[in-house]
Amino acid sequence: MERITCMCLLLTAVVSSSAGAPRQYHFVNQNLNWTEAQRYCRENHTDLVTISDIQEQNDIEQAIKSSSDRVWIGLKNTWIWSLSDPAFYTEHESQFRNWDTKPHQQPNGDGDCVYLDCGNGQNSWNGQNCGNGQNSGNYLKGQWHDVDCSSTRHFICYNGSSKGFVSGQGEKNWTEAQKYCRQYHTDLARVRNQSENQQIQKITTVKQVWIGLHRLWVWSDNSTSTFTHWQSNRPTTSNTNHDDCALIDRQGRWTDEDCSNQRPFVCYDDKLVLIRENKTWTEALRHCRNMDMDLVSVDSEQMQRWVKILLMKASASSTHVWLGLRHSSILGGVWYWVNGQTVCYDQWASDYDKEPNILVKMKVWVAIQTRDNHWISRPETEEINFICIK
């Protein structure tokens, strides 16, 4: 199987801050709190800005060089569920909380992971099922506490097949519990309402159990923060109940403060669009072009990174997503993009060359796997999500 990787039919230059590039930045010199800034960006552009590497950091610094103030970016330290697929939640369900308020307001900054407490530390634990007892004095069972994620506890998993909660095996730290639940069930338990909180109490026979809520630095587009550019005194967990949001200071370093403060901000326009509909490759191409777009050509590492961010939003049923890459046996076994380029950059899966001679048997096009972001060849008739580019 021959792949051409050394020359291109078309030459392109991808510069994130230039006109026509996949991503463009807009500095808004208007003082808003972080949530208002996010809403403004989503209504007028794509979202509050995400910064994935030092090149994008430099581009943002150029965009905001006229500002004499700190500037909001799209990074927020907030409580999110390990099971983050929006398909599991209706409006506001992902925001359900059951924090303990007595004797001390929770969360209190003790840690970034959450457990459900059956005893509340008031000697009210009766050693039975958490849902068996009534209130003990003024203390309610089943309320939540934040604690260091490295501590060990029993835990509760959610099983999507049975649509129910399952007790995990043994005591683990939060990360180990998450790994166990994802391996044997679906994920650590998510709690969408008081009824589900009570369901967990009914199956809990220990005093404290991990649930899937944890605090994490997350971008406004729901991608997690890998590249960072913090000041030397990196932010620590807040000991209050408000969220912390990130800004760029006058020296270009990131800092954090209360999200309710008002600052100018940076939005971005993204020309990539994930279509959460399952279509064949040809149908996907037609769909994009009917909207004056095209199937995406991933011709650079930077484009691969932006595509990777979108994959997090793919439908749960779509384990891979169509790209605009196809194979031509007529042209001597050349892989080429719908924009006319041959392959000068690739991210083929490691076992790609071990596939059987599928090209001899059927027409094959290329998709990107959501689990590891590598490319694989798939039959054109397969129906999956796809990504268009404006």
N, C-alpha and C positions, 0 to 999 in steps of 0.2 A: 504494500500500500504506500503510494508515494504522496508526500506532502510538500508543497512549496512554501518555504518559510523564509526565504532570503530576499525576495523582491516583491514589490507591489505594483499593480497596474495603475493605481492612483496614489498620489502622495497627499497626505493630510497632516495637519499640525493641530494637536489638541492642547489648547491653553485655556485653563479654567476661567480666566477673567476676560477672555476676548470674545468679541461678538461672534455668534454662530457656534460657540463651544457648548458641550453638553450641560454645563452649569455656569450661571452668571450671578453675580452678587450685587445687592442693592443696599447701600447704607441709607437708613432712614433717620434723619436728624430730628426726631420727635420723641419727647420723653413719655414713655409708657411703662407700666409694670410688665413683668415677664409674660404673664398670661395675655395681657392686651397686645403686646408685641407679637406673640405667637398668632393670635387671632388676625391681626393686621396682615402678617405675612401670608397666612393661609388664604385670606380673602383676596389679596392683591398679587401674590406671587405663588410660590410653592410651599415654603415653610421658613421658620427661623433657621439660620445657617448651621450646617453641620461641617466640622473640620476633621478631615481624615488623615492628613499628613502635613509635613512641614511646608510643602509647596502651597497647599490650600491656606495654611496659616499665613504665609507671606502674602498671598493674594488678598486675604481679608485685611491684613494690616495696611495694604495699599488702598483698599476701598474705604477705610475709616481714618485715613491720615489727617483729614480735616477736622476730626472730632477732638475736643479738648476734655471730653468726659469719658468715663468708662462706658463700654458698649456691650449690651446683651448679645450673647450667642445662644444657640439652641440647646445647651446642656443643662440638665436639671437633676438634682439629687432628690429622688422621690421614692415612695413605696410602690412597688409593682409586684404582680403575681408571676411566679415561675412559669405557670401556664398562661402565656400572654396572647394566645391566638384570639383575635377579636370575635371569632365565630362562637366562642363559648360564653359571650356576655351580651346581654341587651343593654340598653342605655343605662348608665350609672352603676351597673352591677359590679364592674371592676373596681369601683370606688367604695364598696361596702367595707366598713370597719367596725370592730367591736372592742375598741381599746378599753382597758381598765381605767377608771377615773378615781378610785379610792384605794388606799389612802393617798397615793401620788399619781398625778396625771401621767398616762402613757401615750405615746412613747416618750421616754425620758433620756434618750441618748446612750443607754447602756450597750447598745449594739445595733446591727443592721439586719437581724433576722428575727422572725416572730414565732412565738409559741402560744398555744391555747392552754390556759391554766384552769384546772378543776378545783384548786384549793385556795388560790389567792394568798397563800402564805399566812393564813389565819387559823391554822390547825383545823380547818373545816373539812379536809379530805377524809373521806370515810373508807377509802380503800376499795370502793365499788365502782360501778359504772358512773362516769361523770354526769350522766343525765338522771341518775337515780335520786339524787338529793335535791332539796329545795335550797333557797337562799340561806346563807349562814350569816345571821345578823344583817348588816347592810352590804354584804359582799356577794356579788353574783358569780356563779360558776360560768366557765366558758368564755371569759374575757381574755384579751390579748395583751402580751407584754413583748417588748423588744429586748434582745440580749445578744451577747457576742456569738457570732455564727460558729465559732470553733468549739463551743460547749456542746456536750452530747445529751441527747434526749431521744425518747421514743418519737414516732412520727406517723402521720397519716397520709396515704397516697390517694389519688383519684384515678379510677379506672374508667376510661372512656367507653370501653366495650360494654360494660355492665351499667355504666352511668351511675356509679356509686363509689363510696369511700371504703378504703381497705386499710387496716392497721399494718404498718411496716414491721420488719423483723429486727428486733434488737434495738440498741441505742446507737445513734450516729450523730456526727456533727451535721449542720444544715446542708452543706455541700454534698456529703456522702449520702444523706437521706434523699436529696434531689436526684442524685445519680441512680440510686436504687429504684426509686419510683419510676423514673424514665425508662429504666431497663426492664422492669417487670410489670409495669402498669402504664399509665400515661404521664403522670407528673405528680409532684407534691400537691396536696389538697389545695384547691382554690375555694374560697367561701364567698358566694355571691349575695347571700341574704341571711337573715336570722334563722330561717328554716334549715339551711344547710349547716349553719353553726351548731344548731341543736342536733342535727344528724350525727355530726362528728362527736359531740358529747355522749351520745347514746352508745357509740361503739368504743369509747375510750375507757380503758380500765387502769390507766396510770394517771399520775397527777398532772403531768405536763407533756404536750406533744407539739412537735414542729408542724406548722402549716406552711404553705408556699409563698408567703408574703416576705419580701426582703427589700432593703433600700439599696439603690444602685444609681450611679450616674448614667443617665439615659438621654440621648438626643431627642429633640422634638419629633423626629420622624420614626422614633422607637428603635433606632439602632443603638447598640451599646458603645461606650467610649473605649477605644483601643489606643489611638494616638492621644497624648495629653501634652499640654504646654503650661503647666501650673507654675506659679511662683514657688520659690524654694520651700516655703511653709505651706505645703499642700493642705487643702481644706480637710477638716476632721468632721466627724458626725455631729450634727447639731443636737444640742440637748433640749431643744424646744420642739413644738409640734408643727412648725412651719417648714416649708420646703426651701432648700437652698438652690440658687441658680447661678450660672457662671457668666462672667464678663471678661472682656479683654481690657487690660489697663493701658495706661499711656506708654508703657514700655513693651507692649505686645504680649505680656504674660497673662495667663488666666488667673482670676481670683473668683471668690464667691461671696454672695450676700443674700439677704432676704429677698425673695422673689417679688414682694410687694413694693419694693423701691422702684422709682421711675428713672429710666435711662433711655438713651437712643439705642438703636439695634441694627442688626444686619439680616436681611432676607436673602433667599436665593430663588432663582428660577431653574427648574430642572426640566430638560427636554426629554427625559426618559419617563415613560408611562407604563406601569404594570397593568395589564388587563386580566382581571380575575375571572375570566371565562375560559372554559375548556374548548379548544378548537384544534383541528388538524393544522399542520404547518401551512398548507396552502390557504386555508380559511383564515389563519392568523395574519398571513401576509396581506390578504385581501382586506381584512378588517382594518389593519393599520393604514393601508393606502386609501381606503374610503374616507379616512379621517385626515387625509393629507399628511400622513406620517409614513414610516417604514419600519419593518422589523429591525431590531437593533443590531448593529455591527460592532462587535467588541474587538477593536483594533488597537487597544493600548491597555497597559496596566491600570491607568486611571479610570478608563471606561469599565474595566472588569470590577473595580472597587465600587463604582456607583451602581452597577448592576447587582452586585452582592448585597447592597443595602436594600434594594427593592425586593430581593428574594425572601426577605423576612416577612413580607406581607402577602406572599403567595397563598393561595387556597390550600387548606390542609390536605385536600385530595390530590394536589398537584405536586408530586415529589421532584419534578423537574419542569423547566420553563423553556419555551422555544426561543432560540436565537435566529438571526438572519443568515445562517451559514448552511451551505448545501454542497453536495458533491457532484462533479460532472465527469462521467466516464468518457463522454465525447471529447472533452478537452484533455484527455490523458490522465484522468484520476486527480484532477485539481479540486481542492476545496476553495470555495470563493464566497464572499459576502454579497448580500443583495445590493450593496452600494458599489459593487464592481471591483473591490479589492480582493486579492488573494491573501492567504494567511501569513501575516508578518508577526503576529503575536498570538500565542495560544495558551490554553489551560486545559489540555486534554487530561482525562482521568489516567492514573498510572497504569491501569490494565487495558487501556484503549487498544493497543496493538495486539492484545491477546484475543480480541473478539474474533469469531468465525468470519468467513468471507461473506459477510452480510451484504456488502456492496454488489456482489455478483448476483444475489438473489432478489434484491428489491431496491427501490429508490430510498435513499437515506438522507435525513437532515439532522441538524444538531440542536441539542438542548443543553441547558446548564442545570446541574443537580443542586437542589436547595440545601442538602445536608452538608456538602463540602465545596460547592461552587466550582466543581470541575465540569468540563464538557464531555458529553457522550453522544454517540450517534443513535438516532431513533427512527423507526419507520414513520413516514410522512402521515400515515393515517391515525397515529396516536393523538388523542385529544387532551391537551394540557393548557395551562396559562401561558402567556407570552408577553414580551416587552416591546413596545413601540418607541420610536424616537421621532421627535418633532423636527 
